[in-house]
Amino acid sequence: MAISPDGTLGATGARSGEVRFWDLRYGGLRASVGVGGLPVTAAVFTGETELVTAGCGASRWRLDDDGLEWRRVGEENRAGALILGHGGRSAMVADGGDLRWWALDGSHHGRFQWSGTLDALALSETELIITGGADGRVSAWRMPPLDGWPDPALVWAYQEGEPVRQGLLCVCDGGRLVVSPRRDGVTVLDAASGERVAGFAPDERPAAIAAHPDAPLVVLGGRDGSLTWWDARTGHRLGGVRAHEGRVRALALAPRAGLVLSVGQDGTAALWRMHGHRPLARFSPAPEDRPVVPYGHEDPWALTAAAGSPDGRRWLVGGAGGQVHVLAWAGRGRLEPERTGRPSRPGADLDVEVLVEDVRAYWADGPAAVDAACALGALDDDPFPRAEAVEALETLIVRSEEPRVREAGVLALAEIDRDAATTALYGMFDRWGAASAAWLLECFTGDRAPTVEALIESLPGIGNFLGVLTSAALAERGAAAVPALHDALRAFPFPAQEDSGTWWQDETTKYRLMTALRWIGPASAPATPTLLDILEDVDIYRDTRHQAKVTLRAIGLAGTADLVAAEVRRRAEVPEVPCGVHDEVDEDCEDCDDGEGFSVLLDALAEMPAGALAASAEVEAMMAALRRRFGDGVRTYERDGETHEYTVYEMRLAELIADKITERG
């Protein structure tokens, strides 16, 4: 929703891609146009009758007495945020991992790509572009001139704690402060330097944030219906009230009038003075006898969006059922409805926005996260909210500290996206160990307490999702499973038989066996010699060899380092044999024999824990053998008439190992 600077014209964008213009003086609909099947995600007025929207491509609108003029000013995209820069002459849109910008007269277009997803955009006092990402990263960029093509330049970046989506990020105090939601509350950053200025921790995770454009004042709306005011420079709480019987869905400010409008899941809107303890007025369009909506489903009467004119005289409010209300405030204790809308669609669907928010709030409310995860598991085929649900459940599965919450997340995500659930399982077991793996496996197979041998026997014929669960169920058995796992791993022929007809299945089974050994950890030490054989088998698939390396690292014992270091030393002492053409070994000559290769072993050793390297009885002797073989490792080559130096790869790895031991102290 957006309202023009003079407060006479309003605009709303719908999930269906429809854009509507409203005469706020009389509550009438001026125009309605559909621009595509994707949701309209953002809208900003660039003048009294000009609007820019994002969603189905960035579009520019002009509404006057002659009619409605529309022009696309950017490529079609699923943009998630929009701001204006350069004095309102250009639009900037966050679209996935891109930042795109357009001159509104159509004369310029630029695009900047980076990894990740942008949730929010804002402008600082000096027109730095403030970006907020799904990974919790907040960054400031300096925009190139409108007539130039260079990428924006990074000025600063802020990342603290675990990832928290930045959809609520905003700026206040004339663009001098950046307000960023974090796991444990809200952090305030200096927009010019990125330094932390203040922080505050409300009792409830905020579901909506509004920041005063000209003052260091932030308003938070909570999932419990609370409304709190905060001084952004000091982090002091200035006041708080219970505003709604249910979560606050949106906030809108009228900065010149010192007013804030809150709208809630309970279907009401309330108008407040800053720091006020009682509402100036309430608007409750929902009938008192409306049916109770089950948890997780959309209440069509819930109010979900709001916008206000700067003087606080006109307010635009939208609901989950597609309804739009136009309200007027004349200071007489009542919000006068110039137009009262009614839901145009029933609320039978799941309310994905609310459920995703509950999933993301796992650290504050475990039971709510479980309920939300279970409800998300019943999602239909709608592709728009599905991506949000998948991302939220993945984060829940990997990061929740409560096992029952993680388990509920796995069950739900497996219903929505089995591949995403597989990736999340790896992250969960890497972080929290293999506990509860057998229980989860039983949920999907119905097989209670299978033997270690039965689990191993099932590995070759199952898909990736059950494969990772089976590996974890084996790891849950601990040291008792190691002999059987090691025997199964040794049963494969070395080198690998690529023409055997079962090569890929064999590689996958090796990977799953080693994954179980990796999660068991140090107790898997008896398998070390076999892991070394796999690591050096060039016919084995690269991912399988990598799994051997990370398994050796997970075992992480001094004895493991001893075996690897002793083998590296033995190979370093193998003499070099030049070919019949060269007097000395030429590294670029295929006929010269520079001894048995050992860089793969050194690479594995370099990734082992520093404690294991420091305690190893063989590493020092290995380092001495490497120095005898390579000296200082510095070599030269000629190019373009100049001499250049480089250090051979083996000695670079040796230096890394030495540094880890030194840091261990």
C-alpha positions, -999 to +999 in steps of 0.1 A: +000+000+000+011+036-006-004+071-002+006+101-023+025+130-006-006+152-004-028+124+010-054+124-017-045+093-038-039+058-025-026+027-043-029-010-034-012-041-049-026-076-047-013-111-047-030-115-081-009-088-097-038-062-096-030-026-089-059-003-077-060+035-073-083+051-046-096+086-042-090+090-004-112+121-002-143+102-010-133+065-007-140+058-043-121+035-067-104+055-095-088+027-115-080-010-114-056-029-137-040-064-137-003-065-145+004-102-144+000-133-123+028-126-097+021-106-065+027-068-064+054-067-036+061-029-032+048+005-042+062+040-039+047+073-050+072+095-070+048+124-072+012+134-064-002+112-093+028+090-102+035+056-087+062+029-091+054-007-083+076-039-081+066-075-085+056-084-120+084-062-133+091-026-122+063-004-136+056+033-136+020+046-134+005+080-139-032+087-131-048+120-140-081+133-155-072+119-189-069+084-176-043+059-165-009+057-182+013+026-176+049+019-186+072-009-177+106+004-166+123-028-160+124-065-169+097-088-157+108-102-123+096-113-089+110-083-071+108-083-033+116-047-023+118-013-039+132+022-031+138+054-049+171+072-053+188+102-069+160+125-058+132+103-070+146+100-105+154+063-104+139+031-090+159+004-074+145-031-071+158-062-052+151-093-072+166-125-058+203-120-059+201-089-082+199-052-075+185-035-106+179+001-112+162+022-138+159+059-146+122+066-145+123+083-178+136+050-193+170+063-203+192+040-181+192+005-169+217-013-147+220-046-129+243-058-102+245-095-093+256-112-061+248-145-043+220-147-018+185-132-016+177-095-008+148-090+016+149-052+020+163-020+006+166+014+022+183+047+016+207+064+040+211+101+047+238+103+020+219+080-004+239+049+004+219+018-006+212-003+025+205-039+017+192-066+040+196-103+030+180-136+039+213-146+055+211-117+081+238-097+064+233-059+062+254-039+037+258-004+025+266+004-012+275+035-030+255+039-062+273+048-094+261+079-113+229+075-133+248+079-166+274+052-156+274+015-157+298+004-129+286-018-101+278-002-067+308-001-044+306-018-010+310+007+018+304-016+049+288-049+058+274-061+092+268-097+101+262-109+137+249-141+152+227-166+133+210-157+101+177-137+105+158-126+074+159-088+070+124-082+056+116-057+084+149-037+080+143+000+078+160+034+084+151+063+107+164+096+120+168+112+086+185+081+072+213+082+098+203+050+116+196+015+103+171-007+122+179-044+118+160-074+133+183-100+149+178-132+167+177-118+202+160-085+194+167-054+173+201-039+164+206-003+154+236+006+131+252+038+121+242+042+084+275+059+075+299+034+091+279+002+099+290+004+136+265-008+162+249+022+179+223+005+202+202-026+206+170-035+224+153-068+232+114-067+233+096-094+252+081-107+220+097-111+186+085-083+164+061-091+136+061-055+123+085-025+125+079+011+117+107+037+120+102+075+122+118+091+091+130+122+109+136+111+145+154+082+163+121+065+171+111+029+164+077+012+169+075-026+172+044-047+168+047-081+185+034-115+177+014-113+210-004-081+199+019-058+219+030-023+207+062-008+220+081+024+214+120+026+215+146+053+213+169+040+185+200+059+197+199+047+233+179+015+231+156+027+259+120+016+259+097+046+258+064+028+264+042-001+255+006-013+253-014-043+245-028-032+211-045-063+197-059-097+206-035-114+182-003-106+163+003-071+149+004-076+111+014-041+100+022-006+112+019+028+094+032+062+106+020+097+101+052+115+111+040+151+109+011+143+132+030+120+155+005+091+149+009+054+143-018+030+131-016-007+140-036-034+123-039-069+136-048-105+131-079-098+153-094-078+124-091-044+141-071-012+134-060+011+162-047+047+161-022+059+187-002+089+196+035+082+199+041+068+234+004+068+241-012+044+265-047+044+251-058+043+215-072+075+200-097+055+180-104+019+168-119+006+136-134-029+137-150-039+104-152-076+112-186-090+124-186-102+160-202-135+151-177-144+124-166-181+126-135-191+144-107-198+120-084-229+129-048-222+137-027-217+106-055-208+082-063-174+068-089-153+086-104-133+057-112-105+082-077-102+095-061-068+086-027-072+071-015-039+055-017-002+062-005+032+049-010+067+061-008+103+048+020+124+064-006+146+082-025+116+096-058+126+081-062+097+056-054+060+062-055+030+038-060-004+054-061-038+037-072-073+048-064-109+041-095-114+021-086-087-004-107-060+012-096-023+013-108+003+038-104+040+034-104+058+068-104+095+078-092+110+111-104+145+121-093+143+158-128+135+171-121+102+187-133+082+157-118+067+126-145+076+100-147+050+072-149+067+038-151+032+024-156-001+042-146-032+022-156-068+026-135-099+019-137-110-017-123-145-010-129-170+018-101-178+043-099-216+037-062-215+027-033-218+050-020-185+061+016-191+050+029-157+061+018-163+097+030-199+097+064-190+083+068-163+109+060-188+137+086-212+123+112-185+123+103-177+159+114-211+171+137-197+197+109-178+214+081-204+212+089-240+206+053-253+207+042-227+182+071-237+159+060-274+160+024-264+153+034-242+124+057-268+109+030-294+110+006-270+093+031-261+066+034-298+058-001-296+044+007-269+019-010-272-015+008-267-049+009-229-048+045-221-058+047-185-044+045-192-006+062-226-010+097-211-014+093-191+018+080-221+037+109-243+025+135-217+035+120-212+070+117-250+076+153-255+065+165-229+090+144-245+117+157-280+111+194-269+111+193-243+139+166-252+165+180-263+198+150-285+206+150-320+191+112-322+189+111-289+169+137-302+145+119-335+140+086-317+133+104-296+107+118-326+090+084-343+087+069-311+073+097-303+048+097-339+035+061-334+025+068-301+007+103-307-009+121-340-004+154-327-019+154-296+004+147-319+033+178-341+024+201-310+024+186-299+057+192-333+073+229-331+065+230-297+082+211-309+112+232-340+118+264-321+112+254-296+139+235-317+165+247-353+159+227-383+148+202-384+177+166-391+167+177-404+133+163-439+139+130-425+150+127-403+119+137-433+097+110-453+113+085-426+105+092-429+068+098-467+065+078-482+093+107-505+101+113-506+139+148-511+152+165-527+122+199-543+128+231-527+117+235-553+090+200-546+077+206-509+076+239-514+057+222-538+033+195-512+025+220-485+015+225-494-022+189-494-032+174-462-015+172-426-025+191-397-011+166-387+016+164-422+031+201-426+025+211-398+047+186-409+074+200-445+072+236-431+075+226-412+106+207-441+121+239-462+117+259-434+133+234-433+162+246-469+171+280-454+177+313-474+181+293-507+180+285-501+143+321-493+132+333-529+125+304-537+102+307-503+085+344-509+080+339-544+066+313-531+042+336-503+030+365-528+025+342-551+005+344-527-025+371-534-050+400-509-053+405-493-076+368-486-085+354-506-115+338-479-136+327-504-162+311-528-137+276-516-143+272-506-106+299-480-104+275-451-095+256-472-070+289-484-055+302-448-052+269-437-035+271-465-010+307-457-001+297-421+004+269-432+028+290-456+047+317-429+052+290-404+062+280-427+090+317-431+101+321-393+100+291-387+123+305-414+147+337-395+149+369-406+167+355-441+173+358-447+136+396-447+138+400-484+128+387-474+093+416-450+088+437-472+064+407-479+042+398-442+041+434-434+030+430-459+001+398-443-010+413-408-008+440-417-032+420-438-057+418-416-087+391-437-102+368-431-074+342-403-078+355-369-065+326-365-040+334-399-026+371-390-022+361-357-005+339-377+019+370-398+028+389-366+036+362-350+058+358-384+076+395-384+084+391-349+097+361-359+119+381-388+134+407-362+143+430-382+165+468-379+168+471-415+156+452-407+124+476-378+119+505-402+125+494-425+098+489-398+072+521-380+081+542-412+080+529-420+045+537-384+033+572-387+047+578-421+030+567-406-003+587-375+001+618-396+004+611-415-029+639-403-053+631-383-084+640-398-117+644-376-148+635-388-183+661-395-210+659-359-223+663-339-191+692-339-167+668-329-138+632-336-132+610-312-152+576-307-135+559-301-169+573-333-185+550-363-184+580-387-187+598-374-157+591-392-125+589-368-095+582-395-071+548-407-058+523-379-054+513-370-019+496-335-022+461-351-016+474-366+017+489-333+027+457-316+019+438-340+042+464-336+069+461-298+067+424-299+075+428-321+106+423-305+140+453-285+153+453-306+185+458-338+166+486-323+145+504-309+176+502-343+194+513-363+164+547-381+167+552-381+130+544-346+118+578-331+127+597-359+108+574-354+078+581-316+078+619-323+078+615-347+048+595-321+029+622-295+035+648-319+022+627-326-008+617-290-017+640-267+003+621-235+009+597-244-019+602-211-038+605-215-076+607-191-105+594-189-140+598-166-169+569-148-186+570-118-209+606-113-202+601-111-164+610-135-136+581-145-113+582-164-080+558-190-066+558-216-038+551-252-047+517-264-035+531-291-012+552-265+008+522-241+010+503-269+027+532-276+049+533-240+060+496-242+068+501-272+090+530-255+107+509-224+113+481-245+129+505-262+152+520-228+162+486-213+169+478-243+190+508-232+210 
